[in-house]
Amino acid sequence: DGGITQSPKYLFRKEGQNVTLSCEQNLNHDAMYWYRQDPGQGLRLIYYSQIVNDFQKGDIAEGYSVSREKKESFPLTVTSAQKNPTAFYLCASQGPRGAPEYGNQPQHFGDGTRLSIL
Amino acid sequence: DAKTTQPPSMDCAEGRAANLPCNHSTISGNEYVYWYRQIHSQGPQYIIHGLKNNETNEMASLIITEDRKSSTLILPHATLRDTAVYYCIVKSPYNFNKFYFGSGTKLNVKP
């Protein structure tokens, strides 16, 4: 089945530690996104990538980093500079670019990673 | 992108139609209306989207008013598994990074 896989489902971070959240998709989508969701709130965009080897900051990029070396993968690193990392992290994808009406296609989401501080 | 307004919560009896409203009075001509839902501790699930015509799929129907200032998502026969937070989003196809999820409507389907 095609879809978006996020791992791990739960992750714990120690003080001063960087952690990396995995996001893989086999939908042949070009665009990928990372969001953060805090309890009782909507989603906030961290980073997005419209094509391999290119990505842009979203609304709350500070303390996070990403890479897009492969079309299928868009890992997110939560660095020690992110002082309040406890949240639910969601990855999404959209595309492919050549599809009809690419710009209005919906984003499709993974099941998220819940990050907590030890 | 236009802002949306949704009621914070709604109740619906199991087996009845659930009608979830969304106000988007500042929507512009090229902006689409999208609906997603999020069941607790899962990622948002895409339901349906449309521009100005009413749309229907296997999950739901989307009714957009003629002036496009509001829309209604209809779940024709709600089940307990439809209990979730429903988000209405308005977005232009030219803004790839602008899916703004607000607080949504918590739909409680009751037996």
Chai-1 contact restraints between the chains, C-beta under 6 A:
chainA,res_idxA,chainB,res_idxB,connection_type,confidence,min_distance_angstrom,max_distance_angstrom,comment,restraint_id
A,G42,B,F101,contact,1.0,0.0,6.0,A-B,restraint_1
A,G42,B,G102,contact,1.0,0.0,6.0,A-B,restraint_2
A,G42,B,S103,contact,1.0,0.0,6.0,A-B,restraint_3
A,L43,B,F101,contact,1.0,0.0,6.0,A-B,restraint_4
A,Y48,B,N97,contact,1.0,0.0,6.0,A-B,restraint_5
A,L90,B,G43,contact,1.0,0.0,6.0,A-B,restraint_6
A,G103,B,P93,contact,1.0,0.0,6.0,A-B,restraint_7
A,N104,B,Y32,contact,1.0,0.0,6.0,A-B,restraint_8
A,N104,B,P93,contact,1.0,0.0,6.0,A-B,restraint_9
A,P106,B,Y34,contact,1.0,0.0,6.0,A-B,restraint_10
A,P106,B,Y46,contact,1.0,0.0,6.0,A-B,restraint_11
A,P106,B,H49,contact,1.0,0.0,6.0,A-B,restraint_12
A,Q107,B,F99,contact,1.0,0.0,6.0,A-B,restraint_13
A,F109,B,G43,contact,1.0,0.0,6.0,A-B,restraint_14
A,F109,B,P44,contact,1.0,0.0,6.0,A-B,restraint_15
A,G110,B,G43,contact,1.0,0.0,6.0,A-B,restraint_16
A,D111,B,Q42,contact,1.0,0.0,6.0,A-B,restraint_17
A,D111,B,G43,contact,1.0,0.0,6.0,A-B,restraint_18
A,G112,B,G43,contact,1.0,0.0,6.0,A-B,restraint_19
